[in-house]
Amino acid sequence: MIAMPEMDLLPATRRALLHRLATAQAEGRAPSLVGAVLRDGAPVWTEGRGLVDGAPPTADTQYRIGSLTKTFVAVLVLRLRDEGRLDLADPLGAHLPQAPAATAGLTLAQLLAHTGGIAAETPPPWWERTDGGVRPELAGILEPEPVKHPAGRRFHYSNPGYALLGALVERLRGEPLGQVLAAEILAPLGMTRTSLLPQAPHAQGWAVHPWADVLLPEPATDTGRMAPAGQLWSTVQDLSRFGAFLAAGDPAVLAEATLAEMRTPVAPPDGPAWDAGYGLGLMLKQDGGRQLAGHTGSMPGFLCTLWVSPADRLGAIALANTTTGLAVGGLAADLLRITAEHEPRIPDPWQPLDTHDPALLELTGPWYWGPGAVAIRLRAGGDLELGPLTGPGRAARLQAQPDGTWLGLDGYYAGETLRVIRDAAGTVTHLDLGSFVFTREPYGDGAVTPGGLDPQGWRPGPA
Protein backbone atom coordinates (compact mmCIF):
# COMPACT_ATOMS: atom_id res chain seq x y z
CA MET A 1 0.00 0.00 0.00
CA ILE A 2 1.18 3.54 -0.74
CA ALA A 3 0.99 5.52 2.47
CA MET A 4 -0.91 8.78 2.26
CA PRO A 5 -2.03 11.01 5.13
CA GLU A 6 -5.70 10.71 5.98
CA MET A 7 -7.74 11.78 8.96
CA ASP A 8 -9.26 9.25 11.36
CA LEU A 9 -12.54 7.70 10.38
CA LEU A 10 -15.51 10.05 10.34
CA PRO A 11 -17.99 9.84 13.25
CA ALA A 12 -20.71 8.43 10.98
CA THR A 13 -18.37 5.68 9.80
CA ARG A 14 -17.36 4.79 13.33
CA ARG A 15 -21.00 4.69 14.39
CA ALA A 16 -21.90 2.34 11.53
CA LEU A 17 -18.96 0.05 12.35
CA LEU A 18 -19.86 -0.01 16.03
CA HIS A 19 -23.48 -0.85 15.22
CA ARG A 20 -22.44 -3.75 12.99
CA LEU A 21 -19.99 -5.13 15.56
CA ALA A 22 -22.36 -4.71 18.51
CA THR A 23 -25.21 -6.36 16.60
CA ALA A 24 -22.98 -9.30 15.68
CA GLN A 25 -21.87 -9.81 19.28
CA ALA A 26 -25.41 -9.59 20.69
CA GLU A 27 -27.14 -11.71 18.06
CA GLY A 28 -24.25 -14.18 17.85
CA ARG A 29 -24.15 -14.49 21.66
CA ALA A 30 -20.37 -14.23 21.71
CA PRO A 31 -18.77 -13.85 25.15
CA SER A 32 -16.43 -11.31 23.56
CA LEU A 33 -15.74 -9.91 20.12
CA VAL A 34 -13.13 -7.47 18.88
CA GLY A 35 -13.08 -5.89 15.43
CA ALA A 36 -10.69 -3.61 13.60
CA VAL A 37 -10.33 -1.75 10.31
CA LEU A 38 -6.98 -1.00 8.64
CA ARG A 39 -6.35 1.76 6.15
CA ASP A 40 -3.05 2.28 4.37
CA GLY A 41 -1.54 -0.48 6.46
CA ALA A 42 -2.43 0.92 9.88
CA PRO A 43 -5.41 0.36 12.21
CA VAL A 44 -7.84 3.29 12.16
CA TRP A 45 -10.64 1.74 14.21
CA THR A 46 -10.71 -0.92 16.93
CA GLU A 47 -13.62 -1.84 19.16
CA GLY A 48 -14.26 -4.59 21.69
CA ARG A 49 -17.60 -5.93 22.91
CA GLY A 50 -18.33 -8.31 25.76
CA LEU A 51 -15.84 -9.12 28.48
CA VAL A 52 -12.49 -10.87 28.88
CA ASP A 53 -11.41 -11.18 32.52
CA GLY A 54 -14.01 -8.57 33.50
CA ALA A 55 -13.12 -5.92 30.91
CA PRO A 56 -13.81 -5.34 27.20
CA PRO A 57 -11.20 -6.92 24.93
CA THR A 58 -8.58 -4.64 23.40
CA ALA A 59 -6.22 -4.67 20.44
CA ASP A 60 -3.73 -6.50 22.71
CA THR A 61 -6.04 -9.34 23.78
CA GLN A 62 -4.93 -12.68 22.35
CA TYR A 63 -7.42 -14.97 20.59
CA ARG A 64 -6.80 -18.26 18.87
CA ILE A 65 -6.83 -17.65 15.11
CA GLY A 66 -7.32 -21.22 13.86
CA SER A 67 -6.88 -21.71 10.13
CA LEU A 68 -5.42 -18.27 9.57
CA THR A 69 -2.30 -20.15 10.74
CA LYS A 70 -2.29 -21.78 7.30
CA THR A 71 -1.50 -18.46 5.64
CA PHE A 72 1.59 -18.10 7.83
CA VAL A 73 2.71 -21.58 6.78
CA ALA A 74 2.09 -20.74 3.12
CA VAL A 75 4.29 -17.66 3.47
CA LEU A 76 7.10 -19.85 4.81
CA VAL A 77 6.75 -22.24 1.85
CA LEU A 78 6.79 -19.34 -0.65
CA ARG A 79 9.92 -17.98 1.02
CA LEU A 80 11.63 -21.31 0.36
CA ARG A 81 10.45 -21.17 -3.24
CA ASP A 82 11.73 -17.61 -3.71
CA GLU A 83 15.10 -18.69 -2.28
CA GLY A 84 15.32 -21.44 -4.89
CA ARG A 85 15.10 -24.24 -2.33
CA LEU A 86 12.06 -25.79 -4.00
CA ASP A 87 9.56 -25.42 -6.82
CA LEU A 88 5.82 -25.48 -6.25
CA ALA A 89 5.57 -28.16 -8.95
CA ASP A 90 7.83 -30.44 -6.89
CA PRO A 91 6.24 -33.56 -5.37
CA LEU A 92 6.05 -33.50 -1.60
CA GLY A 93 8.12 -36.66 -1.32
CA ALA A 94 11.10 -34.97 -2.96
CA HIS A 95 11.52 -32.78 0.13
CA LEU A 96 9.76 -34.78 2.85
CA PRO A 97 10.74 -38.47 2.55
CA GLN A 98 8.74 -39.36 5.68
CA ALA A 99 5.48 -38.16 4.13
CA PRO A 100 2.76 -40.84 3.98
CA ALA A 101 3.14 -42.79 0.74
CA ALA A 102 -0.27 -41.72 -0.61
CA THR A 103 0.77 -38.06 -0.41
CA ALA A 104 4.34 -38.27 -1.71
CA GLY A 105 3.36 -37.53 -5.30
CA LEU A 106 1.19 -34.50 -4.53
CA THR A 107 2.72 -31.21 -5.60
CA LEU A 108 3.38 -28.44 -3.13
CA ALA A 109 1.06 -26.18 -5.13
CA GLN A 110 -1.76 -28.72 -4.76
CA LEU A 111 -1.28 -28.85 -1.00
CA LEU A 112 -1.16 -25.06 -0.74
CA ALA A 113 -4.39 -24.68 -2.73
CA HIS A 114 -6.24 -27.69 -1.22
CA THR A 115 -6.44 -29.48 -4.57
CA GLY A 116 -4.44 -32.55 -3.53
CA GLY A 117 -7.63 -34.52 -2.92
CA ILE A 118 -6.63 -35.83 0.52
CA ALA A 119 -8.87 -36.12 3.58
CA ALA A 120 -10.24 -33.00 5.22
CA GLU A 121 -9.50 -34.24 8.75
CA THR A 122 -7.35 -36.70 10.70
CA PRO A 123 -8.55 -40.09 11.90
CA PRO A 124 -10.32 -39.98 15.31
CA PRO A 125 -10.11 -38.52 17.85
CA TRP A 126 -11.06 -34.96 16.79
CA TRP A 127 -7.65 -33.31 16.48
CA GLU A 128 -8.74 -29.82 17.51
CA ARG A 129 -9.78 -30.97 21.01
CA THR A 130 -7.08 -33.56 21.71
CA ASP A 131 -3.45 -33.24 22.67
CA GLY A 132 -0.97 -33.58 19.83
CA GLY A 133 0.73 -36.41 21.66
CA VAL A 134 -2.07 -38.66 20.39
CA ARG A 135 -0.42 -38.58 16.95
CA PRO A 136 3.30 -37.86 17.43
CA GLU A 137 4.33 -38.93 13.92
CA LEU A 138 3.23 -37.77 10.46
CA ALA A 139 1.86 -41.24 9.77
CA GLY A 140 -0.80 -40.61 12.39
CA ILE A 141 -2.37 -37.56 10.78
CA LEU A 142 -3.97 -39.47 7.89
CA GLU A 143 -6.04 -42.61 7.63
CA PRO A 144 -4.62 -45.57 5.65
CA GLU A 145 -6.49 -44.50 2.49
CA PRO A 146 -6.47 -40.71 2.66
CA VAL A 147 -7.07 -39.91 -1.02
CA LYS A 148 -10.68 -38.79 -1.52
CA HIS A 149 -10.45 -37.19 -4.97
CA PRO A 150 -8.06 -37.26 -7.94
CA ALA A 151 -5.25 -34.77 -7.37
CA GLY A 152 -5.69 -31.44 -9.11
CA ARG A 153 -9.34 -32.01 -10.06
CA ARG A 154 -11.27 -30.17 -7.36
CA PHE A 155 -10.99 -28.06 -4.23
CA HIS A 156 -11.20 -30.18 -1.07
CA TYR A 157 -10.07 -28.38 2.07
CA SER A 158 -7.50 -30.43 3.97
CA ASN A 159 -6.17 -29.72 7.46
CA PRO A 160 -3.66 -32.61 7.30
CA GLY A 161 -2.39 -31.16 4.02
CA TYR A 162 -1.08 -28.13 5.88
CA ALA A 163 0.38 -30.30 8.62
CA LEU A 164 2.46 -31.88 5.86
CA LEU A 165 3.56 -28.45 4.61
CA GLY A 166 4.54 -27.46 8.14
CA ALA A 167 6.64 -30.62 8.44
CA LEU A 168 8.30 -29.77 5.12
CA VAL A 169 9.25 -26.30 6.43
CA GLU A 170 10.72 -27.83 9.58
CA ARG A 171 12.78 -30.34 7.61
CA LEU A 172 14.22 -27.82 5.15
CA ARG A 173 14.93 -25.20 7.82
CA GLY A 174 16.16 -27.69 10.42
CA GLU A 175 14.21 -25.96 13.18
CA PRO A 176 10.81 -26.32 14.87
CA LEU A 177 7.95 -24.44 13.22
CA GLY A 178 7.63 -21.95 16.06
CA GLN A 179 11.27 -20.86 15.72
CA VAL A 180 10.97 -20.54 11.94
CA LEU A 181 7.79 -18.45 12.28
CA ALA A 182 9.41 -16.16 14.83
CA ALA A 183 12.56 -15.59 12.79
CA GLU A 184 11.06 -15.28 9.32
CA ILE A 185 7.66 -13.60 9.86
CA LEU A 186 6.94 -12.44 13.40
CA ALA A 187 10.19 -10.60 14.14
CA PRO A 188 10.50 -8.85 10.76
CA LEU A 189 6.88 -7.64 10.94
CA GLY A 190 7.06 -6.64 14.61
CA MET A 191 4.42 -9.18 15.67
CA THR A 192 5.34 -9.58 19.33
CA ARG A 193 1.99 -10.97 20.49
CA THR A 194 1.61 -13.95 18.15
CA SER A 195 2.51 -17.36 19.56
CA LEU A 196 1.80 -21.08 19.35
CA LEU A 197 0.49 -21.14 22.93
CA PRO A 198 -1.61 -18.48 24.72
CA GLN A 199 0.11 -15.60 26.46
CA ALA A 200 -1.71 -13.25 28.84
CA PRO A 201 -3.80 -11.26 28.35
CA HIS A 202 -5.77 -13.78 26.32
CA ALA A 203 -9.39 -14.79 25.97
CA GLN A 204 -10.77 -18.06 27.29
CA GLY A 205 -12.45 -20.15 24.62
CA TRP A 206 -16.12 -20.90 25.28
CA ALA A 207 -18.91 -23.00 23.83
CA VAL A 208 -22.28 -21.25 24.18
CA HIS A 209 -25.28 -23.50 24.82
CA PRO A 210 -27.64 -23.28 21.84
CA TRP A 211 -30.80 -23.09 23.97
CA ALA A 212 -29.61 -21.33 27.12
CA ASP A 213 -27.28 -18.44 27.94
CA VAL A 214 -24.70 -20.60 29.66
CA LEU A 215 -21.09 -21.41 28.82
CA LEU A 216 -18.78 -24.42 28.67
CA PRO A 217 -15.00 -23.87 28.60
CA GLU A 218 -13.17 -25.29 25.59
CA PRO A 219 -9.68 -26.81 25.94
CA ALA A 220 -6.67 -24.85 24.67
CA THR A 221 -4.87 -27.86 23.28
CA ASP A 222 -1.37 -28.07 21.85
CA THR A 223 -2.16 -29.88 18.61
CA GLY A 224 1.40 -31.03 17.93
CA ARG A 225 1.85 -32.28 14.36
CA MET A 226 -1.42 -30.56 13.38
CA ALA A 227 -0.23 -27.15 14.62
CA PRO A 228 0.36 -25.79 11.08
CA ALA A 229 -3.38 -26.21 10.42
CA GLY A 230 -4.63 -24.00 13.25
CA GLN A 231 -2.48 -23.58 16.35
CA LEU A 232 -1.58 -19.87 16.44
CA TRP A 233 -2.84 -17.22 18.85
CA SER A 234 -2.69 -13.53 17.97
CA THR A 235 -4.14 -10.07 18.55
CA VAL A 236 -5.82 -7.39 16.49
CA GLN A 237 -2.66 -5.32 16.81
CA ASP A 238 -0.43 -8.07 15.40
CA LEU A 239 -2.91 -9.10 12.71
CA SER A 240 -3.05 -5.49 11.56
CA ARG A 241 0.64 -5.76 10.78
CA PHE A 242 0.11 -9.10 9.06
CA GLY A 243 -2.79 -7.68 7.04
CA ALA A 244 -0.65 -4.78 5.84
CA PHE A 245 1.95 -7.32 4.75
CA LEU A 246 -0.61 -9.47 2.89
CA ALA A 247 -1.79 -6.44 0.96
CA ALA A 248 1.55 -4.97 -0.05
CA GLY A 249 4.36 -7.36 0.83
CA ASP A 250 7.48 -6.57 2.81
CA PRO A 251 11.00 -7.11 1.41
CA ALA A 252 12.06 -8.57 4.75
CA VAL A 253 9.51 -11.39 4.34
CA LEU A 254 8.07 -11.68 0.80
CA ALA A 255 8.03 -9.38 -2.20
CA GLU A 256 4.80 -7.76 -3.29
CA ALA A 257 4.84 -9.81 -6.50
CA THR A 258 4.83 -13.05 -4.49
CA LEU A 259 1.89 -11.85 -2.39
CA ALA A 260 0.04 -11.03 -5.62
CA GLU A 261 0.76 -14.61 -6.74
CA MET A 262 -0.69 -15.93 -3.49
CA ARG A 263 -3.84 -13.88 -4.10
CA THR A 264 -4.31 -15.31 -7.61
CA PRO A 265 -7.14 -17.89 -7.77
CA VAL A 266 -5.88 -21.45 -8.10
CA ALA A 267 -8.81 -23.52 -6.88
CA PRO A 268 -12.48 -22.96 -7.80
CA PRO A 269 -15.12 -22.70 -5.09
CA ASP A 270 -16.51 -25.86 -3.55
CA GLY A 271 -20.24 -25.56 -4.21
CA PRO A 272 -22.72 -23.73 -6.41
CA ALA A 273 -21.72 -20.18 -5.41
CA TRP A 274 -18.93 -18.65 -7.48
CA ASP A 275 -18.18 -15.74 -5.15
CA ALA A 276 -15.20 -17.41 -3.45
CA GLY A 277 -12.06 -19.33 -4.29
CA TYR A 278 -8.62 -20.18 -2.98
CA GLY A 279 -5.13 -19.06 -3.93
CA LEU A 280 -1.83 -20.21 -2.42
CA GLY A 281 -2.68 -20.23 1.27
CA LEU A 282 -5.25 -17.46 0.94
CA MET A 283 -9.03 -17.54 0.77
CA LEU A 284 -10.48 -15.26 -1.91
CA LYS A 285 -13.90 -13.63 -1.76
CA GLN A 286 -15.97 -11.43 -4.06
CA ASP A 287 -17.97 -9.03 -1.93
CA GLY A 288 -20.10 -6.45 -3.69
CA GLY A 289 -17.64 -6.19 -6.56
CA ARG A 290 -14.74 -5.94 -4.15
CA GLN A 291 -11.96 -8.56 -4.25
CA LEU A 292 -10.94 -9.69 -0.78
CA ALA A 293 -8.08 -11.95 0.25
CA GLY A 294 -7.30 -13.40 3.66
CA HIS A 295 -8.47 -16.34 5.73
CA THR A 296 -11.10 -17.39 8.20
CA GLY A 297 -10.26 -19.51 11.20
CA SER A 298 -11.98 -21.58 13.86
CA MET A 299 -10.89 -23.76 16.74
CA PRO A 300 -13.05 -24.93 19.65
CA GLY A 301 -13.87 -21.74 21.53
CA PHE A 302 -12.64 -19.30 18.88
CA LEU A 303 -13.50 -17.72 15.53
CA CYS A 304 -11.33 -15.43 13.41
CA THR A 305 -11.22 -13.63 10.07
CA LEU A 306 -8.75 -11.29 8.37
CA TRP A 307 -9.62 -9.75 4.98
CA VAL A 308 -7.63 -7.25 2.92
CA SER A 309 -8.62 -5.34 -0.20
CA PRO A 310 -5.42 -4.02 -1.78
CA ALA A 311 -7.38 -1.98 -4.33
CA ASP A 312 -9.13 -0.09 -1.53
CA ARG A 313 -6.05 -0.05 0.72
CA LEU A 314 -8.31 -1.45 3.44
CA GLY A 315 -8.39 -4.45 5.71
CA ALA A 316 -10.66 -5.75 8.47
CA ILE A 317 -10.32 -8.18 11.37
CA ALA A 318 -12.83 -9.95 13.60
CA LEU A 319 -11.91 -12.17 16.58
CA ALA A 320 -14.36 -13.92 18.91
CA ASN A 321 -14.16 -16.50 21.70
CA THR A 322 -17.07 -18.75 20.85
CA THR A 323 -17.11 -22.10 19.07
CA THR A 324 -20.06 -21.37 16.78
CA GLY A 325 -22.91 -18.93 16.20
CA LEU A 326 -21.10 -15.95 14.72
CA ALA A 327 -20.40 -15.53 10.99
CA VAL A 328 -17.08 -13.75 11.40
CA GLY A 329 -16.20 -14.01 7.70
CA GLY A 330 -19.23 -11.96 6.76
CA LEU A 331 -18.73 -9.62 9.70
CA ALA A 332 -15.16 -8.74 8.71
CA ALA A 333 -16.24 -8.27 5.09
CA ASP A 334 -19.01 -5.94 6.27
CA LEU A 335 -16.58 -3.86 8.36
CA LEU A 336 -14.40 -3.39 5.29
CA ARG A 337 -17.39 -2.63 3.04
CA ILE A 338 -18.87 -0.08 5.45
CA THR A 339 -15.58 1.80 5.57
CA ALA A 340 -15.13 1.71 1.79
CA GLU A 341 -18.66 2.95 1.14
CA HIS A 342 -18.65 5.66 3.80
CA GLU A 343 -15.15 6.86 2.94
CA PRO A 344 -14.15 5.90 -0.62
CA ARG A 345 -10.45 5.77 -1.28
CA ILE A 346 -8.97 9.11 -2.28
CA PRO A 347 -6.81 8.56 -5.37
CA ASP A 348 -3.15 9.45 -5.27
CA PRO A 349 -2.41 12.73 -7.09
CA TRP A 350 -1.61 12.32 -10.76
CA GLN A 351 1.99 13.12 -11.57
CA PRO A 352 3.92 13.06 -14.84
CA LEU A 353 6.67 10.49 -15.28
CA ASP A 354 10.05 11.41 -13.86
CA THR A 355 11.74 9.99 -16.93
CA HIS A 356 10.87 8.00 -20.02
CA ASP A 357 12.33 6.44 -23.13
CA PRO A 358 11.15 8.60 -26.08
CA ALA A 359 11.24 5.54 -28.34
CA LEU A 360 8.40 4.01 -26.32
CA LEU A 361 6.04 6.79 -27.37
CA GLU A 362 6.09 5.21 -30.82
CA LEU A 363 4.20 2.24 -29.35
CA THR A 364 1.50 4.22 -27.59
CA GLY A 365 -1.93 5.18 -28.84
CA PRO A 366 -4.63 3.27 -30.72
CA TRP A 367 -4.08 -0.11 -32.31
CA TYR A 368 -6.47 -2.55 -33.92
CA TRP A 369 -6.81 -6.31 -33.62
CA GLY A 370 -8.85 -6.84 -36.75
CA PRO A 371 -11.65 -4.28 -36.31
CA GLY A 372 -11.30 -4.19 -32.51
CA ALA A 373 -9.82 -0.99 -31.10
CA VAL A 374 -7.32 -1.10 -28.25
CA ALA A 375 -4.97 1.46 -26.77
CA ILE A 376 -1.44 1.21 -25.42
CA ARG A 377 -0.33 3.62 -22.73
CA LEU A 378 3.10 4.19 -21.19
CA ARG A 379 3.07 3.83 -17.41
CA ALA A 380 5.50 4.51 -14.57
CA GLY A 381 8.54 2.30 -14.57
CA GLY A 382 8.45 1.91 -18.34
CA ASP A 383 5.66 -0.67 -18.43
CA LEU A 384 3.04 -0.61 -21.16
CA GLU A 385 -0.66 -0.99 -20.46
CA LEU A 386 -2.85 -2.51 -23.16
CA GLY A 387 -6.63 -2.36 -22.95
CA PRO A 388 -9.83 -1.83 -24.95
CA LEU A 389 -10.34 1.68 -26.24
CA THR A 390 -13.94 1.57 -25.04
CA GLY A 391 -16.04 -0.93 -23.13
CA PRO A 392 -14.98 -4.31 -21.75
CA GLY A 393 -12.24 -6.41 -23.28
CA ARG A 394 -8.87 -8.01 -22.74
CA ALA A 395 -6.32 -5.95 -20.87
CA ALA A 396 -2.79 -6.52 -19.61
CA ARG A 397 0.32 -4.83 -18.33
CA LEU A 398 3.46 -5.52 -20.35
CA GLN A 399 7.04 -5.39 -19.13
CA ALA A 400 10.12 -4.83 -21.31
CA GLN A 401 12.48 -7.79 -21.68
CA PRO A 402 16.24 -7.72 -22.45
CA ASP A 403 15.71 -9.12 -25.95
CA GLY A 404 13.44 -6.25 -26.97
CA THR A 405 10.17 -8.15 -26.51
CA TRP A 406 7.48 -7.45 -23.93
CA LEU A 407 6.08 -9.93 -21.39
CA GLY A 408 2.42 -9.92 -20.34
CA LEU A 409 2.17 -9.63 -16.56
CA ASP A 410 -1.54 -10.19 -15.95
CA GLY A 411 -4.92 -10.70 -17.50
CA TYR A 412 -5.51 -12.76 -20.65
CA TYR A 413 -1.99 -12.12 -21.91
CA ALA A 414 -0.14 -13.08 -18.71
CA GLY A 415 3.06 -14.87 -19.72
CA GLU A 416 2.55 -14.13 -23.43
CA THR A 417 5.14 -12.31 -25.53
CA LEU A 418 4.55 -9.13 -27.52
CA ARG A 419 6.96 -8.52 -30.40
CA VAL A 420 7.38 -5.17 -32.10
CA ILE A 421 7.78 -5.77 -35.84
CA ARG A 422 9.66 -3.17 -37.89
CA ASP A 423 10.35 -2.75 -41.60
CA ALA A 424 13.78 -2.35 -43.18
CA ALA A 425 13.76 1.35 -42.32
CA GLY A 426 13.09 0.64 -38.65
CA THR A 427 9.48 1.84 -38.69
CA VAL A 428 6.99 -0.12 -36.61
CA THR A 429 4.59 -1.93 -38.95
CA HIS A 430 2.62 -3.99 -36.46
CA LEU A 431 2.65 -5.78 -33.15
CA ASP A 432 2.50 -9.53 -32.64
CA LEU A 433 1.04 -10.62 -29.30
CA GLY A 434 0.75 -14.38 -28.97
CA SER A 435 0.16 -14.61 -32.76
CA PHE A 436 -2.49 -11.85 -32.67
CA VAL A 437 -1.57 -9.04 -35.06
CA PHE A 438 -2.24 -5.43 -34.09
CA THR A 439 -2.09 -2.74 -36.78
CA ARG A 440 -2.59 1.02 -36.76
CA GLU A 441 -5.74 0.79 -38.90
CA PRO A 442 -8.60 -1.73 -38.71
CA TYR A 443 -7.32 -4.70 -40.71
CA GLY A 444 -4.85 -2.16 -41.99
CA ASP A 445 -2.25 -4.28 -43.77
CA GLY A 446 -3.21 -7.41 -45.64
CA ALA A 447 0.41 -8.41 -45.94
CA VAL A 448 0.71 -8.92 -42.18
CA THR A 449 -2.86 -10.01 -41.43
CA PRO A 450 -3.13 -13.80 -41.10
CA GLY A 451 -5.29 -15.10 -43.96
CA GLY A 452 -4.90 -11.84 -45.87
CA LEU A 453 -7.71 -9.41 -46.74
CA ASP A 454 -10.41 -9.40 -49.37
CA PRO A 455 -8.89 -7.51 -52.36
CA GLN A 456 -11.93 -5.19 -52.56
CA GLY A 457 -11.35 -4.03 -48.99
CA TRP A 458 -13.99 -2.26 -46.93
CA ARG A 459 -17.35 -1.64 -48.70
CA PRO A 460 -20.91 -0.51 -48.01
CA GLY A 461 -23.45 -3.07 -46.82
CA PRO A 462 -25.56 -5.05 -49.30
CA ALA A 463 -28.58 -3.26 -50.80
Rosetta blueprint (number, residue, H / E / L):
1 M L
2 I L
3 A L
4 M L
5 P L
6 E L
7 M L
8 D L
9 L L
10 L L
11 P H
12 A H
13 T H
14 R H
15 R H
16 A H
17 L H
18 L H
19 H H
20 R H
21 L H
22 A H
23 T H
24 A H
25 Q H
26 A H
27 E H
28 G H
29 R L
30 A L
31 P L
32 S E
33 L E
34 V E
35 G E
36 A E
37 V E
38 L E
39 R E
40 D L
41 G L
42 A E
43 P E
44 V E
45 W E
46 T E
47 E E
48 G E
49 R E
50 G E
51 L L
52 V E
53 D L
54 G L
55 A E
56 P L
57 P L
58 T L
59 A L
60 D L
61 T L
62 Q E
63 Y E
64 R E
65 I L
66 G L
67 S L
68 L H
69 T H
70 K H
71 T H
72 F H
73 V H
74 A H
75 V H
76 L H
77 V H
78 L H
79 R H
80 L H
81 R H
82 D H
83 E L
84 G L
85 R L
86 L L
87 D L
88 L L
89 A L
90 D L
91 P E
92 L H
93 G H
94 A H
95 H L
96 L L
97 P L
98 Q L
99 A L
100 P L
101 A H
102 A H
103 T H
104 A L
105 G L
106 L L
107 T E
108 L H
109 A H
110 Q H
111 L H
112 L H
113 A L
114 H L
115 T L
116 G L
117 G L
118 I E
119 A L
120 A L
121 E L
122 T L
123 P L
124 P L
125 P L
126 W L
127 W H
128 E H
129 R H
130 T L
131 D L
132 G H
133 G H
134 V H
135 R L
136 P L
137 E L
138 L H
139 A H
140 G H
141 I H
142 L L
143 E L
144 P L
145 E L
146 P L
147 V E
148 K L
149 H L
150 P L
151 A L
152 G L
153 R L
154 R L
155 F L
156 H L
157 Y L
158 S L
159 N H
160 P H
161 G H
162 Y H
163 A H
164 L H
165 L H
166 G H
167 A H
168 L H
169 V H
170 E H
171 R H
172 L H
173 R H
174 G L
175 E L
176 P L
177 L H
178 G H
179 Q H
180 V H
181 L H
182 A H
183 A H
184 E H
185 I H
186 L H
187 A H
188 P H
189 L H
190 G L
191 M L
192 T L
193 R L
194 T L
195 S E
196 L L
197 L L
198 P L
199 Q L
200 A L
201 P L
202 H E
203 A L
204 Q L
205 G L
206 W E
207 A E
208 V E
209 H L
210 P L
211 W L
212 A L
213 D L
214 V L
215 L E
216 L E
217 P E
218 E L
219 P L
220 A L
221 T L
222 D L
223 T L
224 G H
225 R H
226 M H
227 A H
228 P H
229 A H
230 G H
231 Q L
232 L L
233 W E
234 S E
235 T L
236 V H
237 Q H
238 D H
239 L H
240 S H
241 R H
242 F H
243 G H
244 A H
245 F H
246 L H
247 A H
248 A H
249 G L
250 D E
251 P L
252 A L
253 V L
254 L E
255 A L
256 E H
257 A H
258 T H
259 L H
260 A H
261 E H
262 M H
263 R L
264 T L
265 P L
266 V L
267 A E
268 P L
269 P L
270 D L
271 G L
272 P L
273 A L
274 W L
275 D L
276 A E
277 G E
278 Y E
279 G L
280 L L
281 G L
282 L L
283 M E
284 L E
285 K E
286 Q E
287 D E
288 G L
289 G L
290 R E
291 Q E
292 L E
293 A E
294 G E
295 H E
296 T E
297 G E
298 S E
299 M E
300 P L
301 G L
302 F E
303 L E
304 C E
305 T E
306 L E
307 W E
308 V E
309 S E
310 P L
311 A L
312 D L
313 R L
314 L E
315 G E
316 A E
317 I E
318 A E
319 L E
320 A E
321 N L
322 T E
323 T L
324 T L
325 G L
326 L L
327 A L
328 V H
329 G H
330 G H
331 L H
332 A H
333 A H
334 D H
335 L H
336 L H
337 R H
338 I H
339 T H
340 A H
341 E H
342 H H
343 E L
344 P L
345 R L
346 I L
347 P L
348 D L
349 P L
350 W L
351 Q L
352 P L
353 L L
354 D L
355 T L
356 H L
357 D L
358 P H
359 A H
360 L H
361 L H
362 E H
363 L H
364 T L
365 G E
366 P E
367 W E
368 Y E
369 W E
370 G L
371 P L
372 G E
373 A E
374 V E
375 A E
376 I E
377 R E
378 L E
379 R L
380 A H
381 G H
382 G H
383 D L
384 L E
385 E E
386 L E
387 G E
388 P E
389 L L
390 T L
391 G L
392 P L
393 G L
394 R L
395 A L
396 A E
397 R E
398 L E
399 Q E
400 A E
401 Q L
402 P L
403 D L
404 G L
405 T L
406 W E
407 L E
408 G E
409 L L
410 D L
411 G H
412 Y H
413 Y H
414 A L
415 G L
416 E L
417 T E
418 L E
419 R E
420 V E
421 I E
422 R E
423 D L
424 A L
425 A L
426 G L
427 T L
428 V E
429 T E
430 H E
431 L E
432 D E
433 L E
434 G L
435 S L
436 F E
437 V E
438 F E
439 T E
440 R L
441 E L
442 P L
443 Y L
444 G L
445 D L
446 G L
447 A L
448 V L
449 T L
450 P L
451 G L
452 G L
453 L L
454 D L
455 P L
456 Q L
457 G L
458 W L
459 R L
460 P L
461 G L
462 P L
463 A L
